[in-house]
Amino acid sequence: MRLRVLFPVGVVLIAVAAVAWLVQDRLQDMARQPGQRATGALGSVPVEVAEVQHGPIELLRTFTGTLDAHGEFVVAPKVGGRIEQLNVDLADAVLRGQVVARLDNAEHLQAVAQAQADLEVAKANLAEARSLLVIAERELEREDKASQRGVSSESQRDAAKADQLAKRAHVEVTRAQVTRVQAELETARIRLGYTEVAAAWRGGNERRVVAERYVDEGETVSANAPLLRIVELDPITAVFFVTERDYALLRPGQDALLSTDAYPDASFRGRIERIAPVFRESTRQARVELRVDNPDLRLKPGMFVRADVVLDRVEEATIVPEPALTTRDGREGVFVVSADGRSVHWREVQVGIRQGNRVQAIAGGLTGRVVTLGQQLLEEGSAVTLASAESGAKE
């Protein structure tokens, strides 16, 4: 009974094995004859094709970066003191040279008054010294005349001469004291002027904006402590970093088109202004700065931006759709459809600029139509059938 059940099962297994062997043998035979895979028992291969185009193509790169102020100036007093008045606040416009803060100047006013009094004393001392010098010179003149008449001794004349020289030296000392006190007075006046803090930046536009305020009225600050940060927003600077692959294709003066999430429907034109001559060792990237006109002040420092830059452009290029590219024996190329549309020929190409779905194919005399779908089943001379309407290469 048991043998009667197993016998049919064995027959089925033998039949399955035989069929599998025949299928495997057929597949190996087709592999040994690839040309027959397309044109033999299977017939022509259905493919989709596209026209080869001729025209301009661009190498476009999109870089991401941030906006930075084109110019920045930190307002800080040159003397310490209590802030009596702040004339500007956050986001206020500031003109070059405008007084933006005033410090308590009572001590500096006193210093100026003291220096003025010292100057008056020094001038009085100088006047007294000059008078004494005049008297000493007259005395010396009388001694000279008396000595000529023989009524004065030599020692008396020497004493008069020594007194005249001493008085002359005293005049020079008091004159130097006047000069010193004048300098002290000028210093006191300058320090008094420092209590009025002005935003006196150099270069750039005459008008800037307060970006940050660090202190409030009534606070006491030391010399050189920051009070305000003032930035220039028009133009504004866009900063991004590039790798070695793109670095050699960038140059100052190249145009760029910028976009930002703050204004998704707007674009802003910029121009490369500076390219760093060195790469950062940590990232192997170089800094690139773009100048962007910002007359409406819509762009702000710190915003995230994307910059589209055309790195290369070929005016007359042979262009094929990227799906048309295929590899045979380690070489890249395309299958060109014959004039009658019944077969294909393999053409090796060198890939140039890629722009979206469009690729520059560097190959002399490449025209007509190329296969964009089904080329994995093709060999040189394979028969084909155009399975659908031809579609142009996408822009």
DRENBA-505009 format. One line per 4 residues: number of its first residue (from 1); their letters; for each residue z, x, y of C-alpha. Coordinates in nm, 3 decimals, padded with zeros to 5 digits. Each point is the difference from the previous one (the first is absolute). Layout:
REM DRENBA-505009
NUM> a> Z X Y; ...
REM end
This chain:
REM DRENBA-505009
1> mrlr> 00.000 00.000 00.000; 00.090 00.277 00.238; -00.322 00.196 -00.072; -00.203 -00.317 00.063
5> vlfp> 00.146 -00.020 00.359; -00.042 00.370 00.087; -00.365 00.021 -00.109; -00.150 -00.209 00.289
9> vgvv> 00.214 00.188 00.255; -00.135 00.331 -00.123; -00.357 -00.122 00.026; 00.052 -00.107 00.363
13> liav> 00.152 00.338 00.093; -00.294 00.186 -00.155; -00.245 -00.215 00.197; 00.182 00.061 00.328
17> aava> 00.003 00.375 -00.059; -00.373 -00.001 -00.070; -00.077 -00.186 00.323; 00.221 00.235 00.201
21> wlvq> -00.178 00.302 -00.148; -00.341 -00.143 00.092; 00.109 -00.076 00.361; 00.144 00.351 00.042
25> drlq> -00.317 00.157 -00.136; -00.210 -00.205 00.244; 00.215 00.101 00.298; -00.023 00.368 -00.094
29> dmar> -00.376 -00.027 -00.025; -00.019 -00.156 00.347; 00.221 00.276 00.140; -00.234 00.263 -00.143
33> qpgq> -00.296 -00.172 00.174; 00.119 -00.099 00.354; -00.349 -00.081 00.119; -00.023 -00.277 -00.257
37> ratg> 00.326 -00.149 00.133; -00.183 -00.117 00.311; -00.358 -00.054 -00.112; 00.006 -00.040 -00.377
41> algs> 00.158 -00.280 -00.193; 00.214 -00.107 00.298; -00.299 -00.031 00.238; 00.015 00.065 00.377
45> vpve> 00.333 00.029 00.181; 00.086 -00.260 00.266; 00.099 00.175 00.325; 00.069 -00.075 00.364
49> vaev> -00.172 00.209 00.267; 00.012 00.067 00.374; -00.243 00.149 00.249; 00.036 00.360 00.113
53> qhgp> 00.064 -00.002 00.375; -00.086 00.254 00.270; 00.193 00.025 00.325; 00.316 00.130 00.164
57> iell> 00.328 00.043 -00.183; 00.340 00.115 00.129; 00.298 00.174 -00.153; 00.286 -00.210 00.134
61> rtft> 00.366 00.087 -00.047; 00.300 -00.214 00.092; 00.313 00.190 00.098; 00.344 -00.147 00.063
65> gtld> 00.235 00.124 00.267; 00.222 -00.095 00.292; -00.032 -00.027 00.375; 00.180 00.244 00.225
69> ahge> 00.044 00.018 00.377; -00.264 00.213 00.169; 00.263 00.141 00.234; 00.380 -00.007 -00.007
73> fvva> 00.264 00.098 00.255; 00.377 -00.008 -00.043; 00.186 -00.054 00.328; 00.319 00.209 00.023
77> pkvg> 00.216 00.100 00.300; 00.040 00.366 00.093; 00.365 -00.059 00.097; 00.276 -00.200 -00.162
81> grie> 00.172 -00.301 00.149; 00.059 -00.373 -00.016; -00.307 -00.225 00.003; 00.023 -00.226 00.303
85> qlnv> -00.340 -00.166 -00.031; -00.287 -00.036 -00.248; -00.316 -00.121 00.173; -00.207 -00.073 -00.314
89> dlad> 00.056 -00.156 -00.341; -00.176 -00.026 -00.335; -00.376 -00.076 00.026; -00.002 00.046 00.381
93> avlr> -00.292 00.185 00.159; 00.078 00.332 00.167; -00.207 00.198 00.250; -00.011 00.378 00.009
97> gqvv> 00.283 00.134 00.219; 00.185 -00.333 00.017; 00.381 00.017 00.026; 00.126 -00.173 -00.314
101> arld> 00.375 00.073 00.021; 00.269 00.108 00.246; 00.322 00.189 -00.078; 00.329 00.004 00.191
105> naeh> -00.058 00.261 00.274; 00.339 00.017 00.174; 00.083 00.350 -00.128; -00.344 00.128 00.088
109> lqav> 00.022 -00.140 00.353; 00.332 00.181 00.039; -00.156 00.322 -00.127; -00.278 -00.031 00.260
113> aqaq> 00.255 -00.056 00.278; 00.205 00.299 -00.113; -00.308 00.222 -00.008; -00.100 -00.114 00.351
117> adle> 00.348 00.088 00.132; -00.013 00.340 -00.167; -00.337 00.058 00.161; 00.138 -00.075 00.347
121> vaka> 00.284 00.247 -00.057; -00.243 00.266 -00.118; -00.220 -00.052 00.306; 00.305 00.032 00.229
125> nlae> 00.100 00.324 -00.172; -00.353 00.131 00.048; 00.007 -00.086 00.370; 00.336 00.179 00.037
129> arsl> -00.130 00.306 -00.185; -00.305 00.017 00.225; 00.222 -00.015 00.312; 00.219 00.282 -00.129
133> lvia> -00.314 00.204 -00.073; -00.120 -00.047 00.358; 00.336 00.123 00.132; -00.004 00.300 -00.235
137> erel> -00.354 00.095 00.108; 00.102 -00.016 00.370; 00.301 00.219 -00.068; -00.218 00.254 -00.178
141> ered> -00.243 -00.002 00.293; 00.283 00.075 00.247; 00.126 00.283 -00.217; -00.350 00.150 -00.010
145> kasq> -00.025 -00.001 00.381; 00.352 00.142 00.039; -00.081 00.276 -00.248; -00.309 00.094 00.200
149> rgvs> 00.215 00.034 00.314; 00.254 00.205 -00.193; 00.287 -00.246 00.047; 00.019 -00.115 -00.362
153> sesq> 00.087 00.194 -00.310; -00.209 00.014 -00.314; 00.269 -00.176 -00.206; 00.002 -00.301 00.234
157> rdaa> -00.374 -00.039 -00.038; 00.029 00.025 -00.381; 00.265 -00.270 -00.002; -00.223 -00.231 00.209
161> kadq> -00.293 00.068 -00.231; 00.205 -00.079 -00.313; 00.119 -00.327 00.156; -00.359 -00.097 00.086
165> lakr> -00.115 00.067 -00.358; 00.291 -00.201 -00.143; -00.082 -00.296 00.224; -00.366 00.016 -00.102
169> ahve> 00.098 -00.003 -00.369; 00.229 -00.294 00.065; -00.293 -00.191 00.149; -00.205 00.063 -00.315
173> vtra> 00.285 -00.118 -00.222; 00.053 -00.321 00.195; -00.378 -00.064 00.003; 00.000 00.032 -00.381
177> qvtr> 00.292 -00.241 -00.016; -00.199 -00.253 00.203; -00.292 00.035 -00.243; 00.230 -00.050 -00.299
181> vqae> 00.162 -00.310 00.146; -00.342 -00.141 00.090; -00.102 00.041 -00.364; 00.319 -00.173 -00.113
185> leta> -00.075 -00.286 00.236; -00.354 -00.033 -00.137; 00.136 00.002 -00.357; 00.249 -00.274 00.088
189> rirl> -00.280 -00.207 00.152; -00.218 00.047 -00.309; 00.282 -00.106 -00.231; 00.057 -00.301 00.225
193> gyte> -00.367 -00.085 -00.043; 00.041 00.016 -00.379; 00.228 -00.306 00.018; -00.320 -00.200 00.058
197> vaaa> -00.174 00.023 -00.338; -00.380 -00.024 00.023; -00.259 -00.047 -00.275; -00.217 00.296 00.095
201> wrgg> -00.230 00.063 -00.297; -00.308 00.220 00.012; -00.351 -00.094 -00.108; -00.126 -00.333 -00.128
205> nerr> -00.004 -00.327 00.191; 00.206 -00.088 00.306; 00.151 -00.300 -00.177; 00.210 -00.009 -00.318
209> vvae> 00.242 -00.236 -00.176; 00.369 00.027 -00.093; 00.014 00.018 -00.381; 00.376 00.056 -00.046
213> ryvd> 00.317 -00.012 00.212; 00.288 00.214 -00.123; 00.277 -00.074 00.256; 00.144 -00.277 00.215
217> eget> 00.123 -00.005 00.358; 00.354 00.133 00.036; -00.024 00.252 -00.282; 00.074 00.365 00.065
221> vsan> -00.266 00.238 -00.124; -00.028 00.375 -00.018; -00.284 00.211 00.130; -00.324 -00.035 -00.200
225> apll> 00.126 -00.308 -00.187; -00.295 -00.239 -00.066; 00.000 -00.319 00.206; -00.343 -00.154 -00.068
229> rive> -00.310 00.065 -00.210; -00.322 -00.074 00.186; -00.333 -00.015 -00.185; -00.368 -00.023 00.087
233> ldpi> -00.174 -00.285 -00.184; -00.352 00.027 00.138; -00.156 00.180 -00.168; 00.201 -00.001 -00.322
237> tavf> -00.018 00.248 -00.289; -00.068 -00.089 -00.364; 00.122 00.254 -00.255; -00.104 00.028 -00.365
241> fvte> -00.013 00.275 -00.263; -00.297 00.110 -00.211; -00.042 00.197 -00.319; -00.219 00.305 -00.049
245> rdya> -00.285 -00.217 -00.136; -00.050 -00.177 00.334; 00.123 00.274 00.235; -00.330 00.191 00.008
249> llrp> -00.191 -00.316 00.098; 00.213 -00.078 00.306; -00.064 00.139 00.347; 00.129 -00.073 00.353
253> gqda> -00.204 -00.267 00.174; -00.065 -00.215 -00.309; 00.034 -00.373 00.061; 00.234 -00.223 -00.198
257> llst> 00.069 -00.372 -00.025; 00.367 -00.096 -00.019; 00.170 -00.317 -00.119; 00.364 -00.105 -00.020
261> dayp> 00.200 -00.279 -00.158; 00.125 -00.111 00.341; -00.355 -00.104 00.100; -00.185 -00.069 -00.328
265> dasf> -00.308 -00.143 00.176; -00.039 00.285 00.250; -00.129 00.354 -00.027; 00.052 00.296 00.230
269> rgri> -00.227 00.297 00.055; 00.139 00.350 -00.013; -00.123 00.358 00.003; 00.132 00.304 -00.185
273> eria> 00.163 00.224 00.259; 00.186 00.265 -00.200; -00.004 00.131 -00.357; 00.285 00.221 -00.118
277> pvfr> -00.112 00.353 -00.096; 00.254 00.016 -00.286; 00.104 -00.214 -00.298; 00.356 -00.105 -00.074
281> estr> 00.111 00.185 -00.310; 00.209 -00.292 -00.126; -00.288 -00.251 -00.001; -00.313 00.220 00.027
285> qarv> -00.119 -00.221 00.284; -00.104 00.070 00.359; 00.088 -00.203 00.310; -00.278 -00.177 00.191
289> elrv> 00.050 -00.162 00.343; -00.226 -00.267 00.150; -00.014 -00.113 00.360; -00.012 -00.381 00.030
293> dnpd> -00.055 -00.180 00.329; 00.268 -00.267 00.047; -00.058 -00.166 00.339; 00.170 -00.326 -00.103
297> lrlk> 00.300 00.190 -00.146; -00.024 -00.203 -00.321; 00.040 00.303 -00.221; 00.354 00.139 -00.016
301> pgmf> 00.143 00.326 -00.136; 00.124 -00.035 -00.357; -00.260 -00.258 -00.108; -00.172 00.050 -00.336
305> vrad> -00.378 00.042 00.035; -00.309 00.050 -00.215; -00.278 00.222 00.130; -00.357 -00.024 -00.134
309> vvld> -00.187 00.326 00.057; -00.363 00.073 -00.090; 00.013 00.346 -00.154; -00.371 00.031 -00.080
313> rvee> -00.322 -00.197 00.047; -00.350 00.030 -00.148; -00.269 -00.190 00.188; -00.264 -00.007 -00.276
317> ativ> 00.166 -00.020 -00.341; -00.098 -00.137 -00.341; 00.264 -00.260 -00.086; 00.081 -00.165 -00.334
321> pepa> 00.282 -00.235 -00.102; 00.296 00.185 -00.146; -00.019 -00.198 -00.334; -00.345 00.152 -00.053
325> lttr> 00.150 00.345 -00.060; 00.044 00.099 -00.362; 00.058 00.322 -00.192; -00.217 00.151 -00.273
329> dgre> 00.082 00.338 -00.158; 00.249 00.075 00.277; -00.259 -00.062 00.274; 00.004 -00.284 00.250
333> gvfv> -00.305 -00.212 00.065; -00.162 -00.342 00.002; -00.247 -00.198 -00.211; -00.311 -00.084 00.203
337> vsad> -00.197 -00.307 -00.103; -00.373 00.055 -00.056; -00.255 -00.168 00.222; -00.074 -00.269 -00.262
341> grsv> 00.374 -00.071 -00.046; -00.011 00.052 -00.379; 00.161 00.342 -00.046; 00.226 00.252 00.173
345> hwre> -00.003 00.370 00.069; 00.302 00.227 00.047; 00.028 00.181 00.335; 00.269 00.254 00.067
349> vqvg> 00.146 -00.023 00.353; 00.254 00.183 00.208; 00.259 -00.225 00.157; 00.052 00.041 00.374
353> irqg> 00.182 -00.230 00.242; 00.179 -00.306 -00.139; 00.038 -00.302 00.227; 00.167 -00.290 -00.172
357> nrvq> -00.236 -00.120 -00.275; -00.287 00.216 00.131; -00.065 00.357 -00.116; -00.237 00.264 00.133
361> aiag> -00.218 00.114 -00.289; -00.151 00.341 00.069; -00.322 00.010 -00.201; -00.354 00.051 00.117
365> gltg> -00.230 -00.302 -00.005; 00.252 -00.251 -00.136; -00.140 -00.350 00.070; -00.033 -00.338 -00.165
369> rvvt> 00.276 -00.168 -00.197; 00.300 00.138 -00.190; 00.209 -00.152 -00.275; 00.345 -00.116 00.114
373> lgqq> 00.120 -00.176 -00.319; -00.078 00.077 -00.365; -00.081 00.369 00.036; 00.257 00.094 -00.267
377> llee> -00.252 -00.127 -00.257; -00.295 00.191 00.143; -00.173 00.325 -00.074; -00.312 00.161 00.146
381> gsav> -00.292 -00.238 -00.047; 00.210 -00.295 -00.119; -00.160 -00.344 00.025; 00.178 -00.238 00.232
385> tlas> -00.002 -00.360 00.107; 00.109 -00.098 00.349; 00.284 -00.237 -00.082; 00.055 -00.139 00.353
389> aesg> -00.142 00.000 00.350; 00.003 00.335 00.175; 00.288 00.050 00.240; -00.010 00.233 00.295
393> ake> 00.256 00.271 00.044; 00.302 -00.121 00.188; 00.055 00.133 00.345
REM end
